[in-house]
């Protein structure tokens, strides 16, 4: 797998994580409570981890 492929996959994963976070945020707004808050926190953490992985992939490519 080339660096470009890994970077493309990382960006696709980020887009998916952003959609997941948006769904979790809407759910938390509509039904505030500990379960939806926890789901939102997990989605935000996964997005941060994904962004970090994408950043590493870009730096590896250069």
Residue pairs with C-beta under 8 A, 6 or more apart in sequence:
3 57
3 60
3 61
4 61
6 57
6 60
6 61
7 54
7 57
7 58
7 61
10 50
10 53
10 54
10 57
11 54
13 50
13 53
13 54
14 47
14 50
14 51
14 54
17 43
17 46
17 47
17 50
18 47
20 43
20 46
20 47
21 40
21 43
21 44
21 46
21 47
23 43
24 36
24 39
24 40
24 42
24 43
24 44
25 40
25 43
27 36
27 39
27 40
28 36
28 37
28 39
28 40
